[in-house]
Amino acid sequence: MSRARTVLVIGGGAAGNAVTILLRRAGLAVDLIEARDDWNATAGSGITLQGNALRVLRELGVWEQVEASGFGFGSVGITAPDGTVLHVQDDLRTGGDDLPATVGMQRPRLQRILIEAVRASGAVVRLGTTADIVDQDADGVSVRFDDGSEGRYDLVIAADGLGSATRAAIGIADRPEPTGMAIWRIAAPRPAGLTRTDLAYGGPAYIAGYCPTSDSTLYAYVVEAHRDRAAIPAGSHADEMRRLASAYGGFWPEITEHITDPAQVNYTWFERLLVEGSWHRGRVVLIGDAAHCCPPTLAQGAALSLEDAWVLAQSLTGSDTWDDALFQAYYERRIARVRPVVEASVQLGQWQLDGVRDADVPGLMARTMTMLRELP
């Protein structure tokens, strides 16, 4: 009887968790390591999951938990800064007509759902653990962990995020670049009557928006030009976000009342990354933010990462030969989809930075989202 192929997954975010679940289902032996002791189970405010993300979550077997935990809706509103609704647009159902167009949910809840699924899969999980690639050849990869132990694997999947140490270690020089924007985020109670995402363009911020994440919660965000992080003390984060948010009407006054605790406010620069040419070196392959990252102007970051996991798992479990041709085919299948999303996400922000008033924002969004209705 032949032995099960062995895979090391580095990183326990959406991409790493998803690919672990799928490979374990196919009978592969999977070790997952995550640098943080808490498995990122409490980090983040909210997340917007569009249909193509929901399609993969259904494949993972967690759709029912996601549906029960989140808030589904099917449209987006465009408002003036004072809260006047200017236009309501139905969202495309990019996951198919049998799934909602969008589900908002608390990011920690999504992570806990995926953690439970990884645990149930039987994967070996090591938290608070990092690894270095020691050596690799045509048959596999030797790895040394930070506790001094070593392992040998048929494949290493680098899902260790935007600042991926594995990406650098295998000689891929691409690094994330700032786009010039930054976002303030907070989780807050959901006002009665708030049942979709609304986006206000203009005012003191480029964008002010929110997304319902459950029957009682939402996450809210404002986007401005990025500033030197060192010039914004952590203790001032609530004051800074409240200053921007207080200029907006509609539901914003009720939301702004809850922007009081600086520890609950997250400040992040928008960054872009797109590794071109290939996403592998030998038997080490990148997925998710380690390979690509786009600003959240289209809310596609997690969706693209989940799709990577799905496509790579299909490739690995559908072939007896894991070689350069397989990994290059995975890259070519994904880059054709990822590149236009990254470019459109960046362009949407750049138009605002440049003050282009006649930009075809609806057209670009519609063209990009229509493409995502197709299977990845």
HELIX and SHEET records of a PDB file:
HELIX    1   1 ALA A   14  ARG A   25  1                                  12    
HELIX    2   2 GLY A   51  GLU A   59  1                                   9    
HELIX    3   3 TRP A   63  SER A   69  1                                   7    
HELIX    4   4 ARG A  107  SER A  121  1                                  15    
HELIX    5   5 ALA A  165  ALA A  169  1                                   5    
HELIX    6   6 ARG A  229  ALA A  231  5                                   3    
HELIX    7   7 ALA A  234  SER A  236  5                                   3    
HELIX    8   8 HIS A  237  ALA A  245  1                                   9    
HELIX    9   9 TRP A  252  THR A  256  1                                   5    
HELIX   10  10 PRO A  262  GLN A  264  5                                   3    
HELIX   11  11 GLY A  288  ALA A  290  5                                   3    
HELIX   12  12 GLY A  301  THR A  317  1                                  17    
HELIX   13  13 ASP A  324  ASP A  354  1                                  31    
HELIX   14  14 VAL A  361  MET A  371  1                                  11    
SHEET    1   A 6 VAL A 124  LEU A 127  0                                        
SHEET    2   A 6 ALA A  29  GLU A  34  1                                        
SHEET    3   A 6 THR A   6  ILE A  10  1                                        
SHEET    4   A 6 LEU A 155  ALA A 158  1                                        
SHEET    5   A 6 VAL A 284  LEU A 286  1                                        
SHEET    6   A 6 HIS A 280  ARG A 281 -1                                        
SHEET    1   B 3 GLY A  46  GLN A  50  0                                        
SHEET    2   B 3 THR A 102  GLN A 106 -1                                        
SHEET    3   B 3 PHE A  71  PHE A  73 -1                                        
SHEET    1   C 8 VAL A  85  ASP A  90  0                                        
SHEET    2   C 8 SER A  75  THR A  79 -1                                        
SHEET    3   C 8 THR A 197  TYR A 201  1                                        
SHEET    4   C 8 ILE A 207  PRO A 212 -1                                        
SHEET    5   C 8 THR A 217  ALA A 225 -1                                        
SHEET    6   C 8 GLU A 177  PRO A 189 -1                                        
SHEET    7   C 8 ASN A 266  LEU A 274 -1                                        
SHEET    8   C 8 HIS A 292  CYS A 293 -1                                        
SHEET    1   D 3 ALA A 131  GLN A 136  0                                        
SHEET    2   D 3 VAL A 141  PHE A 145 -1                                        
SHEET    3   D 3 GLU A 150  TYR A 153 -1                                        
END                                                                             
